[in-house]
């Protein structure tokens, strides 16, 4: 039972990290489009 809980938690963390990463990439891309100078 504990193992299943850990698996569910790790899966949820993976989904959250994927969503967070996509949001960070979108914000960074928007910032780059706004500045046009910085490579970040």
MARKEZA-841410 format. One record per residue: z, x, y of N, C-alpha, C in turn; chain. Coordinates in steps of 0.001 Angstrom, whole numbers, plus 500000, padded with zeros to 6 digits. Each point is the difference from the previous one (the first is absolute). Layout:
# MARKEZA-841410
nw/nu/nv/caw/cau/cav/cw/cu/cv/unit
Z/X/Y/Z/X/Y/Z/X/Y/A
...
END
This chain:
# MARKEZA-841410
nw/nu/nv/caw/cau/cav/cw/cu/cv/unit
500000/500845/498798/500000/499155/501202/500000/500881/501253/A
500801/501047/499974/500039/500889/501164/498647/500670/500191/A
499360/500348/498892/498700/500669/500097/498969/499064/500637/A
500032/498722/499619/499046/499046/500584/500254/499841/501495/A
501287/499980/500382/500322/499870/501427/499473/501204/500767/A
500163/501191/499423/499499/501203/500667/498479/499955/500113/A
499339/499519/498958/498536/499907/500052/499568/499029/501097/A
500674/498857/500091/499644/499020/501029/500242/500587/501388/A
501123/500697/500167/500302/500599/501301/498958/501050/500365/A
499626/500836/499038/499014/501047/500290/498652/499369/500346/A
499637/498906/499315/498731/499330/500303/500038/499421/501411/A
501113/499364/500359/500121/499441/501344/499943/501103/501050/A
500668/501116/499722/499976/501110/500954/498579/500526/500154/A
499254/500060/498906/498617/500482/500079/499151/499082/500865/A
500171/498687/499830/499224/499045/500805/500376/500134/501469/A
501308/500107/500271/500455/500118/501390/499458/501289/500620/A
500032/501085/499238/499499/501264/500538/498502/499917/500258/A
499257/499314/499127/498554/499847/500220/499741/499218/501287/A
500735/498896/500195/499821/499203/501214/500372/500822/501229/A
501107/500756/499906/500432/500824/501129/498944/501048/500317/A
499451/500626/498958/498980/501032/500208/498756/499399/500662/A
499585/498815/499560/498821/499367/500603/500259/499685/501467/A
501213/499519/500314/500331/499688/501396/499979/501268/500846/A
500564/501091/499476/500020/501261/500745/498579/500491/500238/A
499155/499913/498974/498608/500450/500154/499282/499149/501042/A
500225/498686/499987/499336/499119/500969/500451/500332/501420/A
501299/500194/500190/500510/500323/501341/499456/501347/500451/A
499979/500969/499098/499495/501325/500358/498521/499920/500374/A
499233/499230/499240/498568/499868/500295/499809/499348/501368/A
500800/498973/500298/499889/499325/501290/500354/500966/501129/A
501032/500818/499776/500397/500968/501019/498887/501019/500217/A
499369/500439/498912/498908/500972/500122/498849/499377/500781/A
499684/498741/499712/498905/499333/500716/500356/499879/501479/A
501276/499770/500296/500413/499857/501397/499929/501322/500752/A
500369/501099/499358/500025/501297/500693/498636/500687/499954/A
499422/500097/498805/498716/500674/499770/500097/501511/500154/A
501154/500544/500311/500122/501454/500137/500751/500604/498823/A
501157/499415/499677/500846/500582/498955/499450/499706/498607/A
499998/500983/499106/499542/499761/498623/500987/499166/499203/A
501203/499796/500527/500984/499210/499256/499734/498532/500241/A
END
